[in-house]
Amino acid sequence: MNIGKKLKYLRLSLGLNRKQFAHGVVNETYLAYVENEEGKIRAKDLIAILNQNHLSIIAFLADFGNIQSDSFFYENQANDAFFNQDVQKL
């Protein structure tokens, strides 16, 4: 599974349309490109979409590599960096 397909899966599982899922982050046309593997999404936009839909960044990334499920420390660090707009730390 790639990032776009996983975003689509999560969006549909939440019962949201593209506009609702990415509200205020990216428009629904851009999200459609990402979901259909025609475009890429910036990390900060991905994180913003996940956060506003109350989805775990670590859980999302678990399918894309060897991320241990007990790495809450890293998730908290990533969330803190995001909310403090600390791009370097993120």
C-alpha positions as a LaTeX table, in Angstrom:
\begin{tabular}{lrrr}
\hline
Residue & $x$ (\AA) & $y$ (\AA) & $z$ (\AA) \\
\hline
Met1 & 0.00 & 0.00 & 0.00 \\
Asn2 & 1.25 & 3.51 & $-0.75$ \\
Ile3 & 0.51 & 6.78 & 1.02 \\
Gly4 & $-2.29$ & 7.82 & $-1.33$ \\
Lys5 & $-4.08$ & 4.49 & $-1.11$ \\
Lys6 & $-3.78$ & 4.46 & 2.68 \\
Leu7 & $-5.16$ & 8.00 & 2.92 \\
Lys8 & $-8.11$ & 6.97 & 0.76 \\
Tyr9 & $-8.70$ & 3.85 & 2.87 \\
Leu10 & $-8.68$ & 5.89 & 6.09 \\
Arg11 & $-10.89$ & 8.60 & 4.61 \\
Leu12 & $-13.47$ & 6.08 & 3.47 \\
Ser13 & $-13.32$ & 4.22 & 6.79 \\
Leu14 & $-14.19$ & 7.52 & 8.51 \\
Gly15 & $-17.09$ & 8.04 & 6.11 \\
Leu16 & $-15.73$ & 11.37 & 4.87 \\
Asn17 & $-15.55$ & 12.87 & 1.43 \\
Arg18 & $-12.27$ & 14.40 & 0.24 \\
Lys19 & $-13.29$ & 17.94 & 1.13 \\
Gln20 & $-14.20$ & 16.96 & 4.70 \\
Phe21 & $-11.07$ & 14.84 & 5.18 \\
Ala22 & $-8.56$ & 17.46 & 4.01 \\
His23 & $-10.49$ & 20.59 & 5.00 \\
Gly24 & $-8.18$ & 23.57 & 5.35 \\
Val25 & $-5.05$ & 21.60 & 4.40 \\
Val26 & $-5.32$ & 20.77 & 0.69 \\
Asn27 & $-8.24$ & 20.93 & $-1.70$ \\
Glu28 & $-10.17$ & 17.84 & $-2.74$ \\
Thr29 & $-8.77$ & 17.87 & $-6.28$ \\
Tyr30 & $-5.22$ & 17.70 & $-4.98$ \\
Leu31 & $-6.17$ & 14.94 & $-2.53$ \\
Ala32 & $-7.69$ & 13.00 & $-5.44$ \\
Tyr33 & $-4.35$ & 13.20 & $-7.29$ \\
Val34 & $-2.56$ & 11.89 & $-4.21$ \\
Glu35 & $-5.07$ & 9.09 & $-3.66$ \\
Asn36 & $-4.82$ & 8.05 & $-7.32$ \\
Glu37 & $-1.00$ & 8.05 & $-7.25$ \\
Glu38 & $-0.81$ & 10.98 & $-9.66$ \\
Gly39 & 0.75 & 13.35 & $-7.15$ \\
Lys40 & 2.74 & 13.42 & $-3.93$ \\
Ile41 & 1.84 & 15.02 & $-0.64$ \\
Arg42 & 4.18 & 17.13 & 1.49 \\
Ala43 & 4.98 & 15.74 & 4.93 \\
Lys44 & 3.50 & 18.76 & 6.72 \\
Asp45 & 0.22 & 18.38 & 4.81 \\
Leu46 & 0.07 & 14.65 & 5.53 \\
Ile47 & 0.65 & 15.28 & 9.23 \\
Ala48 & $-1.95$ & 18.06 & 9.28 \\
Ile49 & $-4.58$ & 15.83 & 7.65 \\
Leu50 & $-3.85$ & 13.00 & 10.06 \\
Asn51 & $-3.95$ & 15.27 & 13.10 \\
Gln52 & $-7.21$ & 16.99 & 12.20 \\
Asn53 & $-8.82$ & 13.57 & 11.72 \\
His54 & $-7.40$ & 12.31 & 15.04 \\
Leu55 & $-5.25$ & 9.67 & 13.32 \\
Ser56 & $-1.89$ & 8.56 & 14.69 \\
Ile57 & 1.14 & 9.47 & 12.60 \\
Ile58 & 3.02 & 6.44 & 13.89 \\
Ala59 & 0.13 & 4.09 & 13.15 \\
Phe60 & $-0.15$ & 5.55 & 9.64 \\
Leu61 & 3.56 & 5.05 & 8.97 \\
Ala62 & 3.66 & 1.53 & 10.42 \\
Asp63 & 2.81 & 0.00 & 7.03 \\
Phe64 & 5.77 & 1.74 & 5.41 \\
Gly65 & 8.67 & 0.42 & 7.42 \\
Asn66 & 9.94 & $-1.14$ & 10.58 \\
Ile67 & 8.27 & 1.05 & 13.19 \\
Gln68 & 7.79 & $-0.51$ & 16.59 \\
Ser69 & 4.31 & $-0.20$ & 18.01 \\
Asp70 & 5.72 & 0.91 & 21.36 \\
Ser71 & 7.38 & 4.03 & 19.95 \\
Phe72 & 4.96 & 6.47 & 21.60 \\
Phe73 & 7.97 & 8.60 & 22.52 \\
Tyr74 & 8.59 & 9.36 & 18.85 \\
Glu75 & 4.94 & 10.04 & 18.16 \\
Asn76 & 4.80 & 12.52 & 21.02 \\
Gln77 & 7.98 & 14.19 & 19.82 \\
Ala78 & 6.58 & 14.47 & 16.29 \\
Asn79 & 3.28 & 15.86 & 17.55 \\
Asp80 & 5.04 & 18.40 & 19.79 \\
Ala81 & 7.28 & 19.51 & 16.92 \\
Phe82 & 4.29 & 19.86 & 14.61 \\
Phe83 & 2.17 & 21.88 & 17.02 \\
Asn84 & 5.14 & 24.08 & 17.88 \\
Gln85 & 5.89 & 24.49 & 14.15 \\
Asp86 & 9.43 & 23.25 & 14.73 \\
Val87 & 10.21 & 21.98 & 11.22 \\
Gln88 & 13.83 & 21.18 & 12.07 \\
Lys89 & 12.85 & 18.95 & 14.98 \\
Leu90 & 10.10 & 17.33 & 12.93 \\
\hline
\end{tabular}
